[in-house]
Protein backbone atom coordinates (compact mmCIF):
# COMPACT_ATOMS: atom_id res chain seq x y z
CA UNK A 1 0.00 0.00 0.00
CA UNK A 2 1.45 3.33 -1.04
CA UNK A 3 1.15 6.53 0.94
CA UNK A 4 -0.63 9.57 -0.49
CA UNK A 5 2.53 11.53 -1.18
CA UNK A 6 4.01 8.69 -3.21
CA UNK A 7 0.75 8.25 -5.14
CA UNK A 8 0.79 11.95 -6.00
CA UNK A 9 4.42 11.79 -7.15
CA UNK A 10 3.73 8.73 -9.31
CA UNK A 11 0.63 10.40 -10.79
CA UNK A 12 2.64 13.55 -11.57
CA UNK A 13 5.39 11.52 -13.23
CA UNK A 14 2.86 9.58 -15.33
CA UNK A 15 1.24 12.88 -16.31
CA UNK A 16 4.57 14.35 -17.49
CA UNK A 17 5.70 11.24 -19.33
CA UNK A 18 2.32 10.63 -21.01
CA UNK A 19 2.17 14.23 -22.20
CA UNK A 20 5.55 13.78 -23.86
CA UNK A 21 4.64 10.38 -25.32
CA UNK A 22 1.36 11.65 -26.76
CA UNK A 23 3.17 14.55 -28.37
CA UNK A 24 6.10 12.62 -29.82
CA UNK A 25 5.26 8.92 -30.15
CA UNK A 26 1.53 8.52 -30.82
CA UNK A 27 0.75 8.67 -34.53
CA UNK A 28 -2.95 7.73 -34.40
CA UNK A 29 -4.91 10.20 -36.59
CA UNK A 30 -7.95 9.83 -34.32
CA UNK A 31 -6.06 11.48 -31.48
CA UNK A 32 -5.64 15.15 -32.25
CA UNK A 33 -4.58 17.98 -30.01
CA UNK A 34 -5.47 17.00 -26.47
CA UNK A 35 -4.39 18.31 -23.11
CA UNK A 36 -3.93 16.05 -20.12
CA UNK A 37 -5.57 17.70 -17.12
CA UNK A 38 -4.77 15.15 -14.45
CA UNK A 39 -3.90 11.61 -13.45
CA UNK A 40 -5.29 9.64 -10.51
CA UNK A 41 -3.50 6.44 -9.47
CA UNK A 42 -5.16 3.65 -7.49
CA UNK A 43 -3.60 2.84 -4.09
CA UNK A 44 -2.14 -0.44 -5.43
CA UNK A 45 -0.69 1.34 -8.50
CA UNK A 46 -2.53 -1.09 -10.80
CA UNK A 47 -4.78 1.48 -12.49
CA UNK A 48 -4.43 5.10 -13.54
CA UNK A 49 -7.29 7.36 -14.60
CA UNK A 50 -5.97 9.85 -17.14
CA UNK A 51 -8.16 12.91 -17.64
CA UNK A 52 -7.94 14.86 -20.89
CA UNK A 53 -9.66 17.78 -22.55
CA UNK A 54 -9.88 18.87 -26.14
CA UNK A 55 -11.54 21.43 -28.30
CA UNK A 56 -13.90 20.15 -30.93
CA UNK A 57 -17.16 18.45 -31.72
CA UNK A 58 -18.69 15.51 -29.87
CA UNK A 59 -17.93 13.17 -32.81
CA UNK A 60 -14.26 14.20 -32.63
CA UNK A 61 -14.38 13.47 -28.89
CA UNK A 62 -15.73 9.98 -29.58
CA UNK A 63 -12.98 9.34 -32.14
CA UNK A 64 -10.33 10.60 -29.73
CA UNK A 65 -11.63 8.38 -26.90
CA UNK A 66 -11.54 5.34 -29.21
CA UNK A 67 -8.02 6.23 -30.34
CA UNK A 68 -6.76 6.64 -26.78
CA UNK A 69 -8.41 3.40 -25.67
CA UNK A 70 -6.79 1.59 -28.59
CA UNK A 71 -3.37 3.13 -27.83
CA UNK A 72 -3.50 2.51 -24.05
CA UNK A 73 -1.42 -0.69 -24.22
CA UNK A 74 1.19 0.91 -26.47
CA UNK A 75 1.45 3.94 -24.18
CA UNK A 76 1.68 1.69 -21.13
CA UNK A 77 4.59 -0.23 -22.65
CA UNK A 78 6.41 3.03 -23.44
CA UNK A 79 5.77 4.21 -19.88
CA UNK A 80 7.31 0.98 -18.61
CA UNK A 81 10.59 1.89 -20.27
CA UNK A 82 10.56 5.39 -18.73
CA UNK A 83 9.32 4.75 -15.17
CA UNK A 84 11.14 2.84 -12.50
CA UNK A 85 8.13 1.03 -11.09
CA UNK A 86 7.59 -2.67 -10.47
CA UNK A 87 4.04 -2.44 -11.83
CA UNK A 88 3.05 -0.03 -14.61
CA UNK A 89 -0.58 1.04 -14.12
CA UNK A 90 -3.23 0.13 -16.66
CA UNK A 91 -4.33 3.37 -18.33
CA UNK A 92 -7.98 4.44 -18.43
CA UNK A 93 -8.70 7.64 -20.36
CA UNK A 94 -11.62 9.89 -19.34
CA UNK A 95 -12.78 13.15 -20.91
CA UNK A 96 -12.61 16.06 -18.48
CA UNK A 97 -15.54 18.39 -19.21
CA UNK A 98 -14.63 20.88 -16.48
CA UNK A 99 -12.99 23.28 -18.95
CA UNK A 100 -16.09 23.39 -21.15
CA UNK A 101 -18.30 23.84 -18.08
CA UNK A 102 -16.07 26.68 -16.90
CA UNK A 103 -16.30 28.45 -20.26
CA UNK A 104 -20.08 28.03 -20.29
CA UNK A 105 -20.40 29.39 -16.74
CA UNK A 106 -18.19 32.34 -17.64
CA UNK A 107 -20.44 33.07 -20.64
CA UNK A 108 -23.51 32.89 -18.41
CA UNK A 109 -21.98 35.26 -15.87
CA UNK A 110 -20.93 37.72 -18.59
CA UNK A 111 -24.42 37.58 -20.08
CA UNK A 112 -26.06 38.12 -16.70
CA UNK A 113 -23.88 41.15 -16.08
CA UNK A 114 -24.80 42.58 -19.49
CA UNK A 115 -28.48 41.68 -18.95
CA UNK A 116 -29.02 39.46 -21.97
CA UNK A 117 -29.53 35.78 -22.77
CA UNK A 118 -26.30 34.08 -24.03
CA UNK A 119 -28.28 31.61 -26.15
CA UNK A 120 -29.48 34.49 -28.36
CA UNK A 121 -25.97 35.07 -29.77
N, C-alpha and C positions, 0 to 999 in steps of 0.2 A: 504494500500500500504506500503510495507516494504522498508526501505532504503537499499542502496547497502552493507553497512557494515553488517547489520543483515542478508541479503541474503547470503553473503559470510560465515558468522558464521554458519548459518543453513546448508549450503552446506557442509562445513567442518565436522560438526557433523554427518550428514547423511553419508558422506564418511567413517568416522571412524567406526560408528556403523554397516554399511553394510559390511565393510571388516571383522569385527568380526563375524557377523551373517553368512556370506558366509563360513567362515572358520569353525565355530563350529556347526551351526544349519542346514545348507542345506545339505541334503543327496541325492540329485538328481544325478544319475550317469552320466547324460549328461553334467553336469557342472563340469569340471575338475579344474585344477589349473589356475585361472584367477587373474589378478591384476586390481584393480580399479584405473584408472588414473585421474578421476575427476568427479565432480558432479556439474551440473548447475540447479538452482532452479528458477522457474518462479516467477515474482514479486508478484503474489497472493498466492504463496506457494502451489498451487494446483498440480503442476507437477514438477518432477525432472528427468533430463536426467542424466543417470549414464553411464559413459564411461569406458570401460574395454578393456584390451588387453590380449592376450594369445599366447602361442607358439603352433604351430600345423598346421594341414592341413585345407583346406577350408571346408571339410565335417565336421571336428571336430568343426569348428567355427559355422557352421549352427546348429549342435546339441546343442552347448552351448547356442546360441541365443534362440533356442526353449525352452531349459531348464530354462533359466533366465526369459523368457516371461511367462512361466507357473508358475514359483515360485514368480513372482512379488507381487501377492496378499498376499501370505504367509509372504514374507519379509516385506511388508508394515505393516502387522498386528504386527509383532515382533518389528518393528521400533516404532509403536504406543505405545508400552509398555515402550520403552526406552527413547523416546523424550518427552519433555514437550511442545508440540505444540497443538493448537486447531485443526488444520487440518494437517493430515499426507499426504505428497505429493504422488501422483500416480507415480510409478516408471516406467521409460522407459529406457531400456538398449540399448546402441549403441556401436558397436565395434570401437575402436580407433586404426586406422591403422598408426598413426604417428610413433610408435616405429619401425614397419616394414619398413616404408619409410626412417626413419633415418638410419637404418642398411643398406639398399640398397644404399642410398646416400654415406655412409661411404665406402662401397665396391667400388662404382664407383670412388670416390676420390682416394682411395688407388690404384686402377687399373690405373688411369690416371697418378699418380705419378710414378708408376712402368713402364708405357708405354705398357700396354697390355689390352686386352678386358676381362672383368670379366665374360662374358658369355661363355668363352672358358674353364673355370675351370671344 
